[in-house]
Amino acid sequence: MSRDNEVHLSAGDASHLKKFYKNEFTIYGDSHSSVRYASKESQWKRYDILTQISNLQNKSILDYGCGTGHLLEYLNEKAIVINDYIGVDILPEFLQVAKEKFPSATFLESLFDCNRPFDFGIVSGTFNDTLSDNRNFWQQAISELFISCREGIAFNLMSKYVDYENPNLYYESPSYVLDFVKKNLSPFVTLRHDYLCKVDSVPYEFSVYVYKKAKNSL
């Protein structure tokens, strides 16, 4: 794996993200707001979709862009027992809180420090911030995660199929993502663009499951 989860970010992007999320954390503390979710309900809905990649019971998970460990909170709440959890994030303040909440889990600033394989990689919201080269960032991140996992990865992105784009968020073409994954990672891919994160909204984001082999053989 790459040396850290900043490796495909410019120095300016990394500095900006750290400053932004440190400020959000100072204001909102350990909450959905500090990681840019509109509500806990919408955050949990995204986890609902991403964790449908497979039966995660007794699996190992790497949470890329883990924040303060909200995905692990979700898994515990849903009684999904995993045998190993690794969270990676660039903000030390997030990781410190996560370690205090979950002392038996592993939290890292660097993917290079992850010296053991994992079954599934999960990425929620990490690719939404506007950067100098968003496409390169998500492509290289999911490629590295996929190489290092045993079974598959699940990630989400904001969709280009909307009638309004927030200038502070990054939107991607679902068809482009599907084409990239099919050509570069695996033929075993599922793209979900059928769910609502908020009541009375439209499907403004999508999720992708990428498998090492056909799902029915896992």
C-alpha positions in Angstrom: 0.0 0.0 0.0 1.0 3.6 -0.3 2.7 5.3 2.6 -0.3 7.2 3.8 -3.8 8.3 2.8 -2.5 11.7 1.8 -0.1 10.2 -0.8 -2.4 11.2 -3.7 -3.3 14.6 -2.2 -1.3 17.7 -3.0 0.3 19.4 0.0 -2.3 22.1 -0.4 -5.2 19.7 -0.4 -4.0 17.8 2.6 -3.4 21.0 4.6 -6.8 22.4 3.6 -8.6 19.2 4.6 -6.9 19.0 8.0 -7.6 22.6 8.7 -11.3 22.3 7.6 -12.1 19.1 9.6 -10.2 20.3 12.7 -12.4 23.4 12.7 -15.5 21.3 12.2 -14.5 19.0 15.0 -13.8 22.0 17.3 -17.3 23.3 16.6 -19.4 20.1 16.5 -17.3 17.6 18.4 -17.9 13.9 17.9 -21.0 14.1 15.7 -22.2 13.6 12.2 -21.8 17.3 11.6 -18.0 17.2 12.1 -17.7 14.9 9.1 -20.2 16.8 6.9 -23.3 14.6 7.1 -26.6 16.5 7.3 -27.9 14.1 10.0 -27.1 10.9 11.8 -30.0 9.3 9.9 -28.5 10.1 6.5 -25.1 8.9 7.7 -26.6 5.6 8.9 -28.5 5.2 5.6 -25.2 5.4 3.7 -23.7 2.8 6.0 -26.8 0.6 5.4 -26.1 0.7 1.7 -22.4 0.2 1.9 -22.5 -2.7 4.3 -24.9 -4.6 2.0 -21.8 -5.5 -0.1 -21.9 -8.8 1.7 -22.5 -10.6 5.0 -19.9 -8.9 7.2 -20.3 -11.1 10.2 -16.9 -12.2 11.4 -15.1 -10.4 8.6 -12.3 -7.8 8.9 -12.9 -4.3 7.7 -10.7 -1.3 6.8 -12.6 2.0 7.1 -10.9 4.5 4.8 -11.7 8.0 6.1 -12.9 6.7 9.4 -13.4 10.0 11.3 -14.1 9.2 14.9 -15.2 5.6 14.2 -18.9 6.1 13.4 -19.0 3.1 11.1 -17.8 0.9 14.0 -20.6 2.5 16.1 -23.1 1.5 13.4 -21.8 -2.0 13.1 -22.1 -2.4 16.9 -25.6 -1.0 16.9 -26.7 -3.4 14.2 -25.0 -6.3 16.0 -22.7 -7.0 13.1 -19.7 -8.7 14.8 -16.5 -8.3 13.0 -13.2 -9.9 13.9 -11.0 -7.0 13.1 -11.5 -3.3 12.4 -8.9 -0.9 11.1 -9.7 2.8 10.7 -7.6 5.3 8.7 -7.9 9.0 8.7 -5.6 12.0 8.2 -6.8 14.0 11.2 -5.1 13.1 14.5 -7.9 14.7 16.6 -10.4 12.3 15.0 -8.2 9.3 15.7 -7.6 10.2 19.3 -11.3 10.2 20.0 -11.8 7.0 18.1 -9.1 5.2 20.1 -10.7 6.4 23.3 -14.1 5.0 22.3 -12.8 1.7 20.8 -9.5 0.7 22.5 -9.6 -2.7 21.0 -9.8 -1.4 17.4 -6.9 -0.2 15.3 -6.7 3.5 14.1 -4.0 4.7 11.8 -2.9 7.9 10.0 -1.1 5.9 7.4 -2.1 3.0 5.2 1.6 2.0 5.2 1.2 1.1 8.9 -1.6 -1.4 8.0 0.6 -4.5 8.0 -2.2 -7.1 7.7 -4.8 -7.9 5.0 -8.5 -7.3 5.5 -11.6 -8.8 3.9 -13.5 -5.6 3.0 -12.7 -2.0 2.5 -15.4 0.6 3.1 -15.3 4.3 2.1 -18.1 6.6 3.0 -18.0 10.3 2.1 -14.3 10.5 1.7 -14.4 11.4 -1.9 -16.9 14.3 -1.6 -14.5 17.1 -0.7 -13.4 19.3 -3.6 -9.7 18.8 -4.4 -7.2 19.9 -7.0 -7.6 16.4 -8.7 -10.5 14.5 -7.3 -10.6 11.9 -10.0 -7.0 10.9 -9.6 -7.5 10.7 -5.8 -10.5 8.3 -5.8 -9.1 6.2 -8.6 -5.8 5.6 -6.9 -7.4 5.1 -3.5 -9.9 2.5 -4.5 -7.2 0.7 -6.6 -4.9 0.4 -3.6 -7.7 -0.7 -1.3 -8.8 -3.3 -3.8 -5.4 -4.8 -4.2 -5.0 -5.1 -0.4 -8.4 -6.6 0.4 -9.4 -10.3 0.2 -13.0 -10.0 -0.9 -14.1 -6.5 -2.0 -14.6 -2.8 -1.4 -17.6 -0.6 -1.2 -17.5 3.2 -1.7 -19.8 6.1 -2.5 -19.7 9.3 -4.5 -21.9 12.2 -5.3 -23.7 11.7 -8.6 -23.6 13.9 -11.7 -27.2 12.9 -12.3 -28.6 15.9 -10.3 -30.2 19.2 -11.1 -28.0 21.1 -8.7 -24.4 20.8 -7.6 -23.0 22.3 -4.4 -19.8 24.0 -5.4 -18.1 22.8 -2.2 -18.7 19.1 -3.1 -17.3 16.8 -5.8 -19.7 15.1 -8.2 -18.8 12.2 -10.5 -20.3 10.4 -13.4 -21.6 6.9 -12.3 -21.0 5.6 -15.8 -17.4 6.8 -15.8 -16.8 5.1 -12.4 -18.4 1.8 -13.6 -16.2 1.9 -16.7 -13.1 2.6 -14.8 -13.7 -0.2 -12.2 -14.7 -2.7 -14.9 -11.6 -2.0 -17.0 -9.0 -1.7 -14.1 -10.2 -3.6 -11.1 -12.7 -6.4 -11.6 -15.6 -7.6 -13.8 -17.6 -8.3 -10.6 -19.2 -4.9 -9.9 -22.5 -3.6 -8.6 -23.5 0.0 -8.9 -26.3 1.3 -6.7 -28.1 4.5 -7.7 -31.5 3.5 -6.3 -31.6 4.8 -2.7 -32.5 8.0 -0.9 -30.3 9.5 1.8 -33.0 12.0 2.7 -36.8 11.7 2.7 -38.5 13.4 -0.2 -35.2 13.9 -2.1 -33.8 12.3 -5.3 -31.0 9.8 -5.6 -28.1 12.3 -5.6 -25.3 9.9 -4.8 -24.4 6.3 -5.7 -22.5 3.4 -4.2 -20.3 0.8 -5.8 -19.4 -2.7 -4.7 -16.3 -4.3 -6.3 -15.6 -8.0 -5.7 -12.6 -10.2 -6.2 -14.9 -12.9 -7.5 -18.6 -13.3 -8.2 -20.7 -12.5 -5.1 -22.5 -15.8 -5.1 -19.2 -17.6 -4.7 -18.1 -15.6 -1.6 
